[in-house]
Structure formats: C-alpha cells, structure tokens
C-alpha cells in the first residue's frame, strides 16, 4: 500500500523488491499500461499469466530508477494508513483503495466488456 511496505520487502528479500509495486502506482500508470497491453479482458489462467508477465515488463520500463517498479522515494503512490483517523479519513482511504483496485484490475486482467 505504501513505500514503507516496499522498503520492508526490500529488507526481507531484495530480489522480491524488483517484483513489488504499490497498488496506487499501478493505477496511476493504467492508461500507459493499457496502451501497451490492450483492453481485451483475460479469459483464462494462461492468459492471466501472460498478461501479468507483460505488465511487469512494462512497469520495469516505466520505473524511475534502480529497477524498482515504483518510486520508493515518492509518497505519490502511497495509500495512507487510516489507523486512528476519523470516519472521514477511513472513507477517503476506502475510496482510494477502490479506485486503485479498479485501475489495477484493468491493467492485470483487462477491461470487462459491458453485458
């Protein structure tokens, strides 16, 4: 959800950091990613594997430096921890998560067709 989580991953397993990204960062680059990946929805497990692999390659190409998939020095991709906050803070964080999940789902699984 935030830089501190990426940094914790890096301390536990530096190789895993190269495959880690914040939810909000993926949503932030959704339009760029969809230009490369297309919007067609993923229909099976193999298609999901291929798309996730391509998405990670594209994220690496967009990475700011050092092979990280997100900028660990910028708070722009953080979803804040609402603990101790007001109801309004919790609702705001819930909206951030919902919006970021929608963007990430489009990146990783395509855009659902209207039914």
Biopython code that builds the backbone (N, CA, C, O; Angstrom):
import numpy as np
from Bio.PDB.StructureBuilder import StructureBuilder

atoms = [
    (1, "UNK", "N", (0.801, -1.206, 0.000)),
    (1, "UNK", "CA", (0.000, 0.000, 0.000)),
    (1, "UNK", "C", (0.845, 1.272, 0.000)),
    (1, "UNK", "O", (0.411, 2.309, -0.502)),
    (2, "UNK", "N", (2.068, 1.191, 0.570)),
    (2, "UNK", "CA", (2.872, 2.405, 0.702)),
    (2, "UNK", "C", (4.355, 2.071, 0.620)),
    (2, "UNK", "O", (4.759, 0.908, 0.650)),
    (3, "UNK", "N", (5.159, 3.141, 0.515)),
    (3, "UNK", "CA", (6.613, 2.979, 0.399)),
    (3, "UNK", "C", (7.199, 2.148, 1.522)),
    (3, "UNK", "O", (8.091, 1.331, 1.294)),
    (4, "UNK", "N", (6.702, 2.352, 2.739)),
    (4, "UNK", "CA", (7.287, 1.597, 3.853)),
    (4, "UNK", "C", (7.117, 0.099, 3.661)),
    (4, "UNK", "O", (7.942, -0.685, 4.131)),
    (5, "UNK", "N", (6.049, -0.306, 2.971)),
    (5, "UNK", "CA", (5.853, -1.724, 2.691)),
    (5, "UNK", "C", (6.875, -2.205, 1.655)),
    (5, "UNK", "O", (7.418, -3.302, 1.777)),
    (6, "UNK", "N", (7.133, -1.381, 0.639)),
    (6, "UNK", "CA", (8.149, -1.739, -0.343)),
    (6, "UNK", "C", (9.525, -1.845, 0.314)),
    (6, "UNK", "O", (10.294, -2.761, 0.023)),
    (7, "UNK", "N", (9.820, -0.907, 1.193)),
    (7, "UNK", "CA", (11.123, -0.930, 1.864)),
    (7, "UNK", "C", (11.248, -2.157, 2.764)),
    (7, "UNK", "O", (12.328, -2.739, 2.869)),
    (8, "UNK", "N", (10.156, -2.555, 3.413)),
    (8, "UNK", "CA", (10.175, -3.768, 4.245)),
    (8, "UNK", "C", (10.426, -5.002, 3.378)),
    (8, "UNK", "O", (11.181, -5.893, 3.766)),
    (9, "UNK", "N", (9.798, -5.050, 2.219)),
    (9, "UNK", "CA", (10.022, -6.156, 1.283)),
    (9, "UNK", "C", (11.494, -6.194, 0.888)),
    (9, "UNK", "O", (12.104, -7.263, 0.850)),
    (10, "UNK", "N", (12.060, -5.034, 0.596)),
    (10, "UNK", "CA", (13.458, -4.945, 0.213)),
    (10, "UNK", "C", (14.403, -5.430, 1.296)),
    (10, "UNK", "O", (15.437, -6.031, 1.003)),
    (11, "UNK", "N", (14.046, -5.168, 2.557)),
    (11, "UNK", "CA", (14.885, -5.646, 3.654)),
    (11, "UNK", "C", (14.785, -7.163, 3.805)),
    (11, "UNK", "O", (15.778, -7.827, 4.104)),
    (12, "UNK", "N", (13.585, -7.709, 3.597)),
    (12, "UNK", "CA", (13.388, -9.154, 3.737)),
    (12, "UNK", "C", (13.976, -9.935, 2.569)),
    (12, "UNK", "O", (14.590, -10.985, 2.759)),
    (13, "UNK", "N", (13.783, -9.412, 1.360)),
    (13, "UNK", "CA", (14.256, -10.115, 0.168)),
    (13, "UNK", "C", (14.480, -9.093, -0.944)),
    (13, "UNK", "O", (13.539, -8.757, -1.662)),
    (14, "UNK", "N", (15.696, -8.596, -1.100)),
    (14, "UNK", "CA", (15.966, -7.578, -2.110)),
    (14, "UNK", "C", (15.526, -7.970, -3.521)),
    (14, "UNK", "O", (15.120, -7.106, -4.299)),
    (15, "UNK", "N", (15.599, -9.253, -3.860)),
    (15, "UNK", "CA", (15.162, -9.683, -5.192)),
    (15, "UNK", "C", (13.654, -9.518, -5.364)),
    (15, "UNK", "O", (13.183, -9.238, -6.466)),
    (16, "UNK", "N", (12.902, -9.688, -4.289)),
    (16, "UNK", "CA", (11.445, -9.556, -4.362)),
    (16, "UNK", "C", (11.028, -8.115, -4.612)),
    (16, "UNK", "O", (9.972, -7.865, -5.192)),
    (17, "UNK", "N", (11.848, -7.172, -4.182)),
    (17, "UNK", "CA", (11.511, -5.753, -4.387)),
    (17, "UNK", "C", (11.401, -5.435, -5.875)),
    (17, "UNK", "O", (10.594, -4.592, -6.267)),
    (18, "UNK", "N", (12.195, -6.094, -6.698)),
    (18, "UNK", "CA", (12.139, -5.866, -8.141)),
    (18, "UNK", "C", (10.826, -6.345, -8.754)),
    (18, "UNK", "O", (10.538, -6.037, -9.911)),
    (19, "UNK", "N", (10.025, -7.095, -7.994)),
    (19, "UNK", "CA", (8.731, -7.583, -8.470)),
    (19, "UNK", "C", (7.576, -6.990, -7.668)),
    (19, "UNK", "O", (6.443, -7.462, -7.765)),
    (20, "UNK", "N", (7.863, -5.954, -6.876)),
    (20, "UNK", "CA", (6.855, -5.385, -5.978)),
    (20, "UNK", "C", (6.504, -3.964, -6.401)),
    (20, "UNK", "O", (7.358, -3.203, -6.855)),
    (21, "UNK", "N", (5.256, -3.633, -6.244)),
    (21, "UNK", "CA", (4.776, -2.311, -6.638)),
    (21, "UNK", "C", (3.569, -1.976, -5.766)),
    (21, "UNK", "O", (2.866, -2.873, -5.301)),
    (22, "UNK", "N", (3.336, -0.704, -5.551)),
    (22, "UNK", "CA", (2.149, -0.340, -4.784)),
    (22, "UNK", "C", (0.913, -0.375, -5.684)),
    (22, "UNK", "O", (0.995, -0.164, -6.894)),
    (23, "UNK", "N", (-0.191, -0.637, -5.079)),
    (23, "UNK", "CA", (-1.473, -0.692, -5.785)),
    (23, "UNK", "C", (-1.757, 0.627, -6.498)),
    (23, "UNK", "O", (-2.164, 0.638, -7.660)),
    (24, "UNK", "N", (-1.542, 1.724, -5.805)),
    (24, "UNK", "CA", (-1.847, 3.039, -6.367)),
    (24, "UNK", "C", (-0.927, 3.369, -7.538)),
    (24, "UNK", "O", (-1.347, 4.031, -8.487)),
    (25, "UNK", "N", (0.324, 2.912, -7.481)),
    (25, "UNK", "CA", (1.244, 3.172, -8.600)),
    (25, "UNK", "C", (0.732, 2.497, -9.864)),
    (25, "UNK", "O", (0.747, 3.100, -10.937)),
    (26, "UNK", "N", (0.283, 1.260, -9.752)),
    (26, "UNK", "CA", (-0.243, 0.557, -10.928)),
    (26, "UNK", "C", (-1.431, 1.330, -11.491)),
    (26, "UNK", "O", (-1.540, 1.504, -12.705)),
    (27, "UNK", "N", (-2.316, 1.790, -10.623)),
    (27, "UNK", "CA", (-3.483, 2.546, -11.075)),
    (27, "UNK", "C", (-3.070, 3.867, -11.718)),
    (27, "UNK", "O", (-3.716, 4.329, -12.659)),
    (28, "UNK", "N", (-2.007, 4.468, -11.221)),
    (28, "UNK", "CA", (-1.535, 5.753, -11.749)),
    (28, "UNK", "C", (-1.049, 5.619, -13.187)),
    (28, "UNK", "O", (-1.199, 6.551, -13.978)),
    (29, "UNK", "N", (-0.472, 4.483, -13.533)),
    (29, "UNK", "CA", (0.056, 4.279, -14.891)),
    (29, "UNK", "C", (-0.902, 3.433, -15.747)),
    (29, "UNK", "O", (-0.505, 2.904, -16.786)),
    (30, "UNK", "N", (-2.146, 3.311, -15.311)),
    (30, "UNK", "CA", (-3.133, 2.478, -16.017)),
    (30, "UNK", "C", (-3.234, 2.815, -17.502)),
    (30, "UNK", "O", (-3.170, 1.912, -18.336)),
    (31, "UNK", "N", (-3.388, 4.085, -17.851)),
    (31, "UNK", "CA", (-3.578, 4.458, -19.259)),
    (31, "UNK", "C", (-2.368, 4.061, -20.109)),
    (31, "UNK", "O", (-2.533, 3.523, -21.203)),
    (32, "UNK", "N", (-1.165, 4.320, -19.618)),
    (32, "UNK", "CA", (0.044, 3.926, -20.345)),
    (32, "UNK", "C", (0.106, 2.411, -20.504)),
    (32, "UNK", "O", (0.455, 1.900, -21.568)),
    (33, "UNK", "N", (-0.235, 1.707, -19.442)),
    (33, "UNK", "CA", (-0.178, 0.249, -19.471)),
    (33, "UNK", "C", (-1.183, -0.314, -20.468)),
    (33, "UNK", "O", (-0.864, -1.239, -21.215)),
    (34, "UNK", "N", (-2.396, 0.239, -20.486)),
    (34, "UNK", "CA", (-3.426, -0.271, -21.386)),
    (34, "UNK", "C", (-3.080, -0.004, -22.846)),
    (34, "UNK", "O", (-3.476, -0.766, -23.727)),
    (35, "UNK", "N", (-2.342, 1.074, -23.109)),
    (35, "UNK", "CA", (-1.896, 1.323, -24.480)),
    (35, "UNK", "C", (-1.003, 0.187, -24.969)),
    (35, "UNK", "O", (-1.068, -0.197, -26.137)),
    (36, "UNK", "N", (-0.184, -0.343, -24.092)),
    (36, "UNK", "CA", (0.709, -1.444, -24.464)),
    (36, "UNK", "C", (0.049, -2.814, -24.371)),
    (36, "UNK", "O", (0.275, -3.680, -25.216)),
    (37, "UNK", "N", (-0.768, -3.003, -23.337)),
    (37, "UNK", "CA", (-1.369, -4.319, -23.093)),
    (37, "UNK", "C", (-2.671, -4.536, -23.846)),
    (37, "UNK", "O", (-3.063, -5.676, -24.096)),
    (38, "UNK", "N", (-3.337, -3.461, -24.207)),
    (38, "UNK", "CA", (-4.671, -3.553, -24.777)),
    (38, "UNK", "C", (-5.713, -3.665, -23.678)),
    (38, "UNK", "O", (-5.375, -3.858, -22.510)),
    (39, "UNK", "N", (-6.962, -3.545, -24.046)),
    (39, "UNK", "CA", (-8.045, -3.563, -23.068)),
    (39, "UNK", "C", (-8.820, -4.870, -23.037)),
    (39, "UNK", "O", (-9.694, -5.050, -22.189)),
    (40, "UNK", "N", (-8.508, -5.794, -23.961)),
    (40, "UNK", "CA", (-9.259, -7.047, -24.012)),
    (40, "UNK", "C", (-9.165, -7.771, -22.678)),
    (40, "UNK", "O", (-8.083, -7.880, -22.102)),
    (41, "UNK", "N", (-10.303, -8.269, -22.182)),
    (41, "UNK", "CA", (-10.284, -8.971, -20.899)),
    (41, "UNK", "C", (-9.565, -10.320, -20.998)),
    (41, "UNK", "O", (-9.586, -10.981, -22.036)),
    (42, "UNK", "N", (-8.942, -10.700, -19.908)),
    (42, "UNK", "CA", (-8.299, -12.012, -19.801)),
    (42, "UNK", "C", (-9.389, -13.051, -19.601)),
    (42, "UNK", "O", (-10.293, -12.864, -18.787)),
    (43, "UNK", "N", (-9.301, -14.143, -20.345)),
    (43, "UNK", "CA", (-10.370, -15.142, -20.307)),
    (43, "UNK", "C", (-9.988, -16.445, -19.622)),
    (43, "UNK", "O", (-10.858, -17.266, -19.330)),
    (44, "UNK", "N", (-8.693, -16.647, -19.360)),
    (44, "UNK", "CA", (-8.296, -17.905, -18.729)),
    (44, "UNK", "C", (-7.011, -17.700, -17.925)),
    (44, "UNK", "O", (-6.396, -16.634, -17.969)),
    (45, "UNK", "N", (-6.626, -18.733, -17.200)),
    (45, "UNK", "CA", (-5.462, -18.649, -16.322)),
    (45, "UNK", "C", (-4.172, -18.400, -17.103)),
    (45, "UNK", "O", (-3.335, -17.605, -16.676)),
    (46, "UNK", "N", (-4.007, -19.064, -18.228)),
    (46, "UNK", "CA", (-2.801, -18.867, -19.031)),
    (46, "UNK", "C", (-2.729, -17.431, -19.552)),
    (46, "UNK", "O", (-1.658, -16.824, -19.564)),
    (47, "UNK", "N", (-3.857, -16.898, -19.976)),
    (47, "UNK", "CA", (-3.892, -15.504, -20.416)),
    (47, "UNK", "C", (-3.535, -14.550, -19.286)),
    (47, "UNK", "O", (-2.870, -13.538, -19.507)),
    (48, "UNK", "N", (-3.973, -14.873, -18.080)),
    (48, "UNK", "CA", (-3.647, -14.040, -16.913)),
    (48, "UNK", "C", (-2.145, -14.076, -16.641)),
    (48, "UNK", "O", (-1.545, -13.042, -16.347)),
    (49, "UNK", "N", (-1.539, -15.247, -16.735)),
    (49, "UNK", "CA", (-0.089, -15.370, -16.520)),
    (49, "UNK", "C", (0.691, -14.534, -17.541)),
    (49, "UNK", "O", (1.615, -13.800, -17.188)),
    (50, "UNK", "N", (0.300, -14.662, -18.809)),
    (50, "UNK", "CA", (0.989, -13.907, -19.863)),
    (50, "UNK", "C", (0.844, -12.404, -19.636)),
    (50, "UNK", "O", (1.816, -11.656, -19.744)),
    (51, "UNK", "N", (-0.368, -11.971, -19.325)),
    (51, "UNK", "CA", (-0.613, -10.544, -19.151)),
    (51, "UNK", "C", (0.139, -10.002, -17.932)),
    (51, "UNK", "O", (0.698, -8.907, -17.988)),
    (52, "UNK", "N", (0.155, -10.754, -16.847)),
    (52, "UNK", "CA", (0.888, -10.313, -15.653)),
    (52, "UNK", "C", (2.379, -10.192, -15.962)),
    (52, "UNK", "O", (3.028, -9.242, -15.525)),
    (53, "UNK", "N", (2.916, -11.140, -16.704)),
    (53, "UNK", "CA", (4.323, -11.071, -17.079)),
    (53, "UNK", "C", (4.624, -9.849, -17.933)),
    (53, "UNK", "O", (5.604, -9.142, -17.699)),
    (54, "UNK", "N", (3.780, -9.608, -18.919)),
    (54, "UNK", "CA", (3.956, -8.422, -19.776)),
    (54, "UNK", "C", (3.797, -7.148, -18.971)),
    (54, "UNK", "O", (4.542, -6.189, -19.172)),
    (55, "UNK", "N", (2.825, -7.127, -18.053)),
    (55, "UNK", "CA", (2.607, -5.936, -17.229)),
    (55, "UNK", "C", (3.846, -5.634, -16.394)),
    (55, "UNK", "O", (4.239, -4.473, -16.274)),
    (56, "UNK", "N", (4.466, -6.661, -15.814)),
    (56, "UNK", "CA", (5.682, -6.445, -15.023)),
    (56, "UNK", "C", (6.819, -5.923, -15.893)),
    (56, "UNK", "O", (7.582, -5.061, -15.457)),
    (57, "UNK", "N", (6.941, -6.430, -17.111)),
    (57, "UNK", "CA", (7.972, -5.926, -18.024)),
    (57, "UNK", "C", (7.748, -4.450, -18.338)),
    (57, "UNK", "O", (8.690, -3.658, -18.341)),
    (58, "UNK", "N", (6.514, -4.095, -18.598)),
    (58, "UNK", "CA", (6.192, -2.700, -18.920)),
    (58, "UNK", "C", (6.437, -1.808, -17.706)),
    (58, "UNK", "O", (6.980, -0.711, -17.837)),
    (59, "UNK", "N", (6.037, -2.276, -16.532)),
    (59, "UNK", "CA", (6.284, -1.500, -15.313)),
    (59, "UNK", "C", (7.777, -1.277, -15.108)),
    (59, "UNK", "O", (8.192, -0.194, -14.694)),
    (60, "UNK", "N", (8.584, -2.291, -15.393)),
    (60, "UNK", "CA", (10.041, -2.124, -15.278)),
    (60, "UNK", "C", (10.524, -1.041, -16.234)),
    (60, "UNK", "O", (11.400, -0.247, -15.891)),
    (61, "UNK", "N", (9.952, -1.012, -17.428)),
    (61, "UNK", "CA", (10.334, 0.009, -18.413)),
    (61, "UNK", "C", (9.932, 1.408, -17.987)),
    (61, "UNK", "O", (10.580, 2.384, -18.364)),
    (62, "UNK", "N", (8.871, 1.512, -17.208)),
    (62, "UNK", "CA", (8.408, 2.808, -16.724)),
    (62, "UNK", "C", (9.053, 3.193, -15.398)),
    (62, "UNK", "O", (8.843, 4.300, -14.903)),
    (63, "UNK", "N", (9.838, 2.286, -14.822)),
    (63, "UNK", "CA", (10.362, 2.502, -13.478)),
    (63, "UNK", "C", (11.298, 3.697, -13.426)),
    (63, "UNK", "O", (12.042, 3.960, -14.370)),
    (64, "UNK", "N", (11.252, 4.411, -12.320)),
    (64, "UNK", "CA", (12.045, 5.632, -12.202)),
    (64, "UNK", "C", (13.549, 5.387, -12.105)),
    (64, "UNK", "O", (14.328, 6.173, -12.644)),
    (65, "UNK", "N", (13.977, 4.323, -11.436)),
    (65, "UNK", "CA", (15.408, 4.051, -11.307)),
    (65, "UNK", "C", (15.635, 2.733, -10.585)),
    (65, "UNK", "O", (14.719, 2.161, -9.995)),
    (66, "UNK", "N", (16.853, 2.271, -10.643)),
    (66, "UNK", "CA", (17.319, 1.124, -9.870)),
    (66, "UNK", "C", (16.527, -0.152, -10.087)),
    (66, "UNK", "O", (16.643, -1.080, -9.286)),
    (67, "UNK", "N", (15.718, -0.232, -11.150)),
    (67, "UNK", "CA", (14.960, -1.440, -11.404)),
    (67, "UNK", "C", (13.736, -1.623, -10.522)),
    (67, "UNK", "O", (13.042, -2.633, -10.637)),
    (68, "UNK", "N", (13.454, -0.653, -9.633)),
    (68, "UNK", "CA", (12.247, -0.751, -8.817)),
    (68, "UNK", "C", (11.045, -0.469, -9.699)),
    (68, "UNK", "O", (11.139, 0.307, -10.651)),
    (69, "UNK", "N", (9.927, -1.087, -9.393)),
    (69, "UNK", "CA", (8.728, -0.871, -10.199)),
    (69, "UNK", "C", (8.004, 0.405, -9.815)),
    (69, "UNK", "O", (7.169, 0.889, -10.579)),
    (70, "UNK", "N", (8.302, 0.959, -8.652)),
    (70, "UNK", "CA", (7.683, 2.209, -8.214)),
    (70, "UNK", "C", (8.759, 3.053, -7.557)),
    (70, "UNK", "O", (9.786, 2.532, -7.122)),
    (71, "UNK", "N", (8.528, 4.333, -7.486)),
    (71, "UNK", "CA", (9.489, 5.250, -6.882)),
    (71, "UNK", "C", (9.386, 5.153, -5.369)),
    (71, "UNK", "O", (8.427, 5.647, -4.776)),
    (72, "UNK", "N", (10.373, 4.515, -4.738)),
    (72, "UNK", "CA", (10.323, 4.332, -3.285)),
    (72, "UNK", "C", (10.667, 5.619, -2.533)),
    (72, "UNK", "O", (10.591, 5.657, -1.305)),
    (73, "UNK", "N", (11.041, 6.666, -3.256)),
    (73, "UNK", "CA", (11.353, 7.931, -2.602)),
    (73, "UNK", "C", (10.195, 8.920, -2.677)),
    (73, "UNK", "O", (10.288, 10.013, -2.118)),
    (74, "UNK", "N", (9.118, 8.562, -3.349)),
    (74, "UNK", "CA", (7.976, 9.467, -3.513)),
    (74, "UNK", "C", (6.751, 8.905, -2.808)),
    (74, "UNK", "O", (6.474, 7.708, -2.872)),
    (75, "UNK", "N", (6.031, 9.780, -2.142)),
    (75, "UNK", "CA", (4.804, 9.345, -1.462)),
    (75, "UNK", "C", (3.595, 9.366, -2.386)),
    (75, "UNK", "O", (2.484, 9.069, -1.948)),
    (76, "UNK", "N", (3.790, 9.712, -3.660)),
    (76, "UNK", "CA", (2.664, 9.829, -4.591)),
    (76, "UNK", "C", (1.908, 8.518, -4.763)),
    (76, "UNK", "O", (0.716, 8.538, -5.072)),
    (77, "UNK", "N", (2.570, 7.375, -4.571)),
    (77, "UNK", "CA", (1.897, 6.088, -4.748)),
    (77, "UNK", "C", (1.420, 5.490, -3.445)),
    (77, "UNK", "O", (0.974, 4.343, -3.418)),
    (78, "UNK", "N", (1.503, 6.233, -2.378)),
    (78, "UNK", "CA", (1.090, 5.707, -1.072)),
    (78, "UNK", "C", (-0.422, 5.778, -0.878)),
    (78, "UNK", "O", (-1.069, 6.755, -1.256)),
    (79, "UNK", "N", (-0.961, 4.736, -0.291)),
    (79, "UNK", "CA", (-2.311, 4.784, 0.275)),
    (79, "UNK", "C", (-2.074, 4.841, 1.772)),
    (79, "UNK", "O", (-1.483, 3.929, 2.351)),
    (80, "UNK", "N", (-2.532, 5.908, 2.391)),
    (80, "UNK", "CA", (-2.202, 6.126, 3.802)),
    (80, "UNK", "C", (-2.878, 5.099, 4.704)),
    (80, "UNK", "O", (-3.908, 4.523, 4.356)),
    (81, "UNK", "N", (-2.283, 4.887, 5.853)),
    (81, "UNK", "CA", (-2.857, 4.025, 6.881)),
    (81, "UNK", "C", (-3.817, 4.894, 7.701)),
    (81, "UNK", "O", (-3.381, 5.870, 8.311)),
    (82, "UNK", "N", (-5.095, 4.568, 7.728)),
    (82, "UNK", "CA", (-6.070, 5.432, 8.398)),
    (82, "UNK", "C", (-6.152, 5.231, 9.913)),
    (82, "UNK", "O", (-6.936, 5.904, 10.583)),
    (83, "UNK", "N", (-5.354, 4.317, 10.452)),
    (83, "UNK", "CA", (-5.484, 3.962, 11.864)),
    (83, "UNK", "C", (-5.474, 5.224, 12.736)),
    (83, "UNK", "O", (-4.591, 6.074, 12.621)),
    (84, "UNK", "N", (-6.459, 5.316, 13.589)),
    (84, "UNK", "CA", (-6.581, 6.459, 14.498)),
    (84, "UNK", "C", (-7.246, 7.667, 13.886)),
    (84, "UNK", "O", (-7.463, 8.670, 14.566)),
    (85, "UNK", "N", (-7.570, 7.585, 12.612)),
    (85, "UNK", "CA", (-8.199, 8.719, 11.934)),
    (85, "UNK", "C", (-9.710, 8.742, 12.141)),
    (85, "UNK", "O", (-10.296, 7.837, 12.735)),
    (86, "UNK", "N", (-10.300, 9.778, 11.645)),
    (86, "UNK", "CA", (-11.752, 9.936, 11.739)),
    (86, "UNK", "C", (-12.448, 9.037, 10.708)),
    (86, "UNK", "O", (-11.806, 8.434, 9.849)),
    (87, "UNK", "N", (-13.757, 8.969, 10.820)),
    (87, "UNK", "CA", (-14.546, 8.212, 9.850)),
    (87, "UNK", "C", (-14.296, 8.749, 8.443)),
    (87, "UNK", "O", (-14.211, 7.977, 7.489)),
    (88, "UNK", "N", (-14.180, 10.056, 8.315)),
    (88, "UNK", "CA", (-13.915, 10.666, 7.007)),
    (88, "UNK", "C", (-12.602, 10.188, 6.416)),
    (88, "UNK", "O", (-12.508, 9.955, 5.211)),
    (89, "UNK", "N", (-11.581, 10.042, 7.261)),
    (89, "UNK", "CA", (-10.284, 9.546, 6.789)),
    (89, "UNK", "C", (-10.442, 8.107, 6.298)),
    (89, "UNK", "O", (-9.945, 7.756, 5.228)),
    (90, "UNK", "N", (-11.132, 7.279, 7.078)),
    (90, "UNK", "CA", (-11.353, 5.885, 6.670)),
    (90, "UNK", "C", (-12.116, 5.807, 5.346)),
    (90, "UNK", "O", (-11.779, 5.003, 4.477)),
    (91, "UNK", "N", (-13.130, 6.635, 5.199)),
    (91, "UNK", "CA", (-13.905, 6.626, 3.956)),
    (91, "UNK", "C", (-13.052, 7.089, 2.779)),
    (91, "UNK", "O", (-13.166, 6.551, 1.677)),
    (92, "UNK", "N", (-12.205, 8.077, 3.008)),
    (92, "UNK", "CA", (-11.301, 8.544, 1.954)),
    (92, "UNK", "C", (-10.321, 7.468, 1.534)),
    (92, "UNK", "O", (-10.062, 7.288, 0.344)),
    (93, "UNK", "N", (-9.775, 6.752, 2.506)),
    (93, "UNK", "CA", (-8.847, 5.660, 2.200)),
    (93, "UNK", "C", (-9.580, 4.545, 1.453)),
    (93, "UNK", "O", (-9.036, 3.964, 0.513)),
    (94, "UNK", "N", (-10.807, 4.247, 1.866)),
    (94, "UNK", "CA", (-11.602, 3.226, 1.171)),
    (94, "UNK", "C", (-11.824, 3.626, -0.287)),
    (94, "UNK", "O", (-11.752, 2.777, -1.176)),
    (95, "UNK", "N", (-12.092, 4.899, -0.543)),
    (95, "UNK", "CA", (-12.261, 5.377, -1.920)),
    (95, "UNK", "C", (-10.959, 5.253, -2.699)),
    (95, "UNK", "O", (-10.967, 4.849, -3.862)),
    (96, "UNK", "N", (-9.828, 5.601, -2.060)),
    (96, "UNK", "CA", (-8.524, 5.462, -2.720)),
    (96, "UNK", "C", (-8.264, 4.011, -3.106)),
    (96, "UNK", "O", (-7.814, 3.727, -4.216)),
    (97, "UNK", "N", (-8.550, 3.096, -2.185)),
    (97, "UNK", "CA", (-8.332, 1.669, -2.447)),
    (97, "UNK", "C", (-9.244, 1.191, -3.573)),
    (97, "UNK", "O", (-8.801, 0.480, -4.475)),
    (98, "UNK", "N", (-10.513, 1.580, -3.523)),
    (98, "UNK", "CA", (-11.469, 1.162, -4.550)),
    (98, "UNK", "C", (-11.036, 1.647, -5.930)),
    (98, "UNK", "O", (-11.057, 0.884, -6.895)),
    (99, "UNK", "N", (-10.647, 2.904, -6.019)),
    (99, "UNK", "CA", (-10.225, 3.468, -7.299)),
    (99, "UNK", "C", (-8.942, 2.787, -7.795)),
    (99, "UNK", "O", (-8.831, 2.449, -8.973)),
    (100, "UNK", "N", (-7.977, 2.589, -6.891)),
    (100, "UNK", "CA", (-6.719, 1.949, -7.265)),
    (100, "UNK", "C", (-6.944, 0.497, -7.691)),
    (100, "UNK", "O", (-6.322, 0.031, -8.646)),
    (101, "UNK", "N", (-7.828, -0.220, -6.990)),
    (101, "UNK", "CA", (-8.126, -1.605, -7.366)),
    (101, "UNK", "C", (-8.743, -1.686, -8.754)),
    (101, "UNK", "O", (-8.406, -2.577, -9.535)),
    (102, "UNK", "N", (-9.635, -0.771, -9.062)),
    (102, "UNK", "CA", (-10.259, -0.782, -10.383)),
    (102, "UNK", "C", (-9.198, -0.597, -11.471)),
    (102, "UNK", "O", (-9.193, -1.319, -12.468)),
    (103, "UNK", "N", (-8.308, 0.367, -11.275)),
    (103, "UNK", "CA", (-7.244, 0.593, -12.252)),
    (103, "UNK", "C", (-6.308, -0.595, -12.369)),
    (103, "UNK", "O", (-5.950, -0.996, -13.477)),
    (104, "UNK", "N", (-5.908, -1.162, -11.241)),
    (104, "UNK", "CA", (-5.006, -2.316, -11.247)),
    (104, "UNK", "C", (-5.666, -3.524, -11.902)),
    (104, "UNK", "O", (-5.013, -4.261, -12.642)),
    (105, "UNK", "N", (-6.938, -3.731, -11.639)),
    (105, "UNK", "CA", (-7.650, -4.861, -12.263)),
    (105, "UNK", "C", (-7.682, -4.695, -13.774)),
    (105, "UNK", "O", (-7.540, -5.677, -14.502)),
    (106, "UNK", "N", (-7.866, -3.468, -14.261)),
    (106, "UNK", "CA", (-7.846, -3.231, -15.709)),
    (106, "UNK", "C", (-6.477, -3.553, -16.276)),
    (106, "UNK", "O", (-6.367, -4.174, -17.333)),
    (107, "UNK", "N", (-5.424, -3.128, -15.568)),
    (107, "UNK", "CA", (-4.063, -3.401, -16.030)),
    (107, "UNK", "C", (-3.806, -4.899, -16.080)),
    (107, "UNK", "O", (-3.337, -5.411, -17.097)),
    (108, "UNK", "N", (-4.100, -5.598, -15.013)),
    (108, "UNK", "CA", (-3.724, -7.006, -14.913)),
    (108, "UNK", "C", (-4.700, -7.971, -15.579)),
    (108, "UNK", "O", (-4.311, -9.081, -15.944)),
    (109, "UNK", "N", (-5.953, -7.570, -15.743)),
    (109, "UNK", "CA", (-6.961, -8.508, -16.272)),
    (109, "UNK", "C", (-7.777, -7.951, -17.422)),
    (109, "UNK", "O", (-8.696, -8.620, -17.895)),
    (110, "UNK", "N", (-7.470, -6.745, -17.889)),
    (110, "UNK", "CA", (-8.215, -6.143, -18.984)),
    (110, "UNK", "C", (-9.467, -5.449, -18.477)),
    (110, "UNK", "O", (-9.810, -5.504, -17.296)),
    (111, "UNK", "N", (-10.133, -4.795, -19.413)),
    (111, "UNK", "CA", (-11.342, -4.047, -19.076)),
    (111, "UNK", "C", (-12.549, -4.934, -19.367)),
    (111, "UNK", "O", (-12.697, -5.429, -20.485)),
    (112, "UNK", "N", (-13.410, -5.140, -18.378)),
    (112, "UNK", "CA", (-14.565, -6.023, -18.608)),
    (112, "UNK", "C", (-15.464, -5.475, -19.714)),
    (112, "UNK", "O", (-15.646, -4.266, -19.855)),
    (113, "UNK", "N", (-16.008, -6.386, -20.480)),
    (113, "UNK", "CA", (-16.961, -5.997, -21.528)),
    (113, "UNK", "C", (-18.310, -5.710, -20.896)),
    (113, "UNK", "O", (-18.717, -6.358, -19.932)),
    (114, "UNK", "N", (-18.991, -4.729, -21.459)),
    (114, "UNK", "CA", (-20.350, -4.424, -20.998)),
    (114, "UNK", "C", (-21.268, -5.596, -21.328)),
    (114, "UNK", "O", (-21.195, -6.175, -22.412)),
    (115, "UNK", "N", (-22.128, -5.932, -20.378)),
    (115, "UNK", "CA", (-23.034, -7.063, -20.620)),
    (115, "UNK", "C", (-24.431, -6.590, -20.855)),
    (115, "UNK", "O", (-25.329, -7.403, -21.076)),
]
sb = StructureBuilder()
sb.init_structure("model")
sb.init_model(0)
sb.init_chain("A")
sb.init_seg("    ")
for serial, (resi, resn, name, xyz) in enumerate(atoms, 1):
    if name == "N":
        sb.init_residue(resn, " ", resi, " ")
    sb.init_atom(name, np.array(xyz, "f"), 0.0, 1.0, " ", f" {name:<3s}", serial, name[0])
structure = sb.get_structure()
